[in-house]
Amino acid sequence: MGKIHGNTDSVKKSVLEELEALYDAEILKSELIPLNIYETIFNSSEKLNREIAVYLDRRGNLVSVAIGDNNKVDLPEIGGKRDERRLSGIRCIHTHPSASGKLSDVDLGTLSNLRLDAMIAVGLKDGSIFVGSLERNEKGELKDQRVGGPFFLPKDSERLNSFFEIINTTDKEASRLSDTDEIAEKGERAILVGLSLPGSEYDGTESLAELEELAKTAGAEVKKRILQKKERADSAFYIGRGKAEELSLMRQALDVNLIIFDDELSGAQIRNLEAITGARVIDRTSLILDIFAQRAKSTEGKLQVELAQMKYMLPRLTGRGVAMSRLGGGIGTRGPGETKLETDRRHINRRIKAIERQLAEVGNRRGELRNARKRNAVPTAALAGYTNAGKSTIMNYLCPAADVFAEDMLFATLDSTVRKLKDPKNIGREALLSDTVGFIRKLPHDLVEAFKSTLEETVFADLILHVVDASNERFLEHMEVVDKILCSIGAEKTPVFIVFNKIDKAPSDFRIPVEYKSSSGENKGVRTFCVSAKTGEGMEQLAEAIFENLLIYRKKAVFCIPFSEGGILSALHESGGVQKTEYGEKGVIVEAIVSGEILGRYKKYEIDGRGN
């Protein structure tokens, strides 16, 4: 007796025995739908009001029997699969309770996904039978489908059996395919899933659209987007068990091998969803980490990404229940020593500490370089903005020697770069421009922490260029995201230029938001620019404004600091720009280039160049 797969809860023993008996029944291999199989599953499906599926091979052997619900049946793993150029050698016969035998999208998707010889559906409502089979396209791939029906037994048995000739012909064509015609390995095909919750700060539809861009950036082909409205996320399945079961059927119909969720999932939710859908499940955080891992080029960038990945992975390590989480020792646990789970945790914790030490050293070196720039009185502007707003393109324009990778994709560059700004008037003025990682909504906290030393370039800059993609209809929301992140890293008090980039691609009705035109209130002093780094429109004016802002308030001054005021001397050195010091009769003579703020603070110590 073989095993009955699927949902056998509350099924009478007599029905199970009838279905189990099919494994030992005599089956004519010349019949596409053996009459005894047809009658048994038809009657059993009527009694249960559930779908029943059987799998037969070409030798007439019954491979598997499965019971589902009233409108679906989970498909067990079946043997008999051959290489990608050939059919599997297995056909499926299943019932449609309270419906006709017309093949559903799930049926046709399963036909292609498993490369079945045939997908056969029997409708209990009218007894109709429909048959689906695969055909080769012009490349020889098993991509096309043929559907026949309706048929009725027993009168159409010969017409049904004619499908064997179609199946054999399709399989024989595989032997004529040359090695160069072999089907390429399938890439990752994904379904995107989001949750719309009441009171959420993010619009679900727009967030899911952005998730699709992220998925494409990572190299996945998006087959479908699903947005579900719920009062709250389900603790076990995030979208609820029922929706997860629907997702499983959709995955089979669309031949999908990856499901991406728009929010961060717990380890338990990922395990539960993978078990019920049969596909690999990842969340938005994991997707962004994967993109960062692809883009990181420098040693620092790779370390930062690895640190974020380790911190994300640590709480999601899983084992086999409580026993896997214990150390060897004590009654019932002696023998193997440390479990694999504990070994993995220990290894990850060690690696996290090692990476943090290395990044601390890199951060110290970065700080020393920053201090050196301050001592040399070289002001710095920093680019910040939403990912793919065009920061790197702007940097390449303003700093011709930068040669920063710039492409129309999310997170094209991750590594921080500092380059000398080109003086548009060519009169010897000096200033630096730094490029940082782009921001995005729901940016993983671990990434922000890992890239902290890189983001400090923005915090310590004299001016921030907030780059905005003017061609994106959601640019206002993107600006809010960037503002929040800048505040979270402590850069809210730094002067800001709002740079509306890609103005050449912006809609004809684009206008600078009213709040950024105000000359009073909280936005006072914020300057805006409309530019196109691609065409050069407005870029020269932006460059001149940067130099004016960075240098207009800096002037050369000479101070005489009393010997008793050592703290002031230290403050001048920390502010940068000290060019010369010498000891006079009344104190230390300091020659420096300072900002207007520093000059005003120590005005009473200022003297002329002759010491007066």
Salt bridges, closest charged atoms under 4 A:
GLU18 OE2 - LYS47 NZ 3.44
ASP57 OD2 - ARG59 NH2 3.60
ASP69 OD2 - LYS72 NZ 3.18
ASP83 OD1 - ARG85 NE 3.62
ASP107 OD1 - HIS94 NE2 3.12
ASP107 OD2 - HIS96 NE2 3.14
ASP117 OD2 - ARG58 NE 2.60
GLU135 OE2 - ARG146 NH2 2.44
ASP156 OD1 - ARG159 NH1 3.43
ASP171 OD2 - ARG58 NH2 2.96
ASP171 OD2 - ARG82 NH2 2.38
GLU173 OE1 - ARG136 NE 3.51
GLU188 OE2 - ARG280 NH2 2.17
GLU201 OE1 - LYS484 NZ 3.05
GLU210 OE1 - ARG284 NH2 2.48
GLU210 OE1 - ARG441 NE 3.42
GLU212 OE2 - LYS216 NZ 3.31
GLU212 OE1 - ARG225 NH1 2.73
GLU221 OE2 - LYS223 NZ 3.12
GLU245 OE1 - LYS72 NZ 3.76
GLU245 OE2 - ARG241 NE 3.48
GLU246 OE1 - LYS243 NZ 3.63
ASP255 OD2 - LYS186 NZ 2.78
ASP255 OD1 - ARG189 NH2 3.67
ASP262 OD1 - ARG284 NH1 2.56
ASP262 OD2 - LYS442 NZ 3.02
ASP263 OD1 - LYS442 NZ 3.14
GLU264 OE2 - ARG316 NH2 3.13
GLU300 OE1 - ARG366 NH2 2.26
GLU306 OE2 - ARG351 NE 2.75
GLU338 OE2 - ARG346 NE 2.80
GLU342 OE2 - ARG345 NH1 3.38
ASP344 OD1 - LYS340 NZ 2.90
GLU356 OE2 - LYS311 NZ 3.37
ASP423 OD1 - ARG429 NH2 2.75
GLU456 OE1 - ARG370 NH2 3.40
GLU457 OE2 - ARG366 NH1 3.53
GLU457 OE2 - ARG370 NH1 3.50
GLU457 OE1 - ARG373 NH2 3.15
ASP469 OD2 - LYS502 NZ 3.49
GLU473 OE2 - ARG474 NH1 3.80
GLU477 OE1 - ARG441 NH2 3.53
ASP483 OD1 - HIS466 ND1 3.68
GLU544 OE2 - LYS425 NZ 3.60
GLU544 OE1 - ARG429 NH2 2.85
GLU591 OE2 - LYS556 NZ 3.07
GLU597 OE2 - ARG601 NH2 2.89
GLU606 OE1 - LYS603 NZ 2.88
ASP608 OD2 - ARG610 NH2 3.36
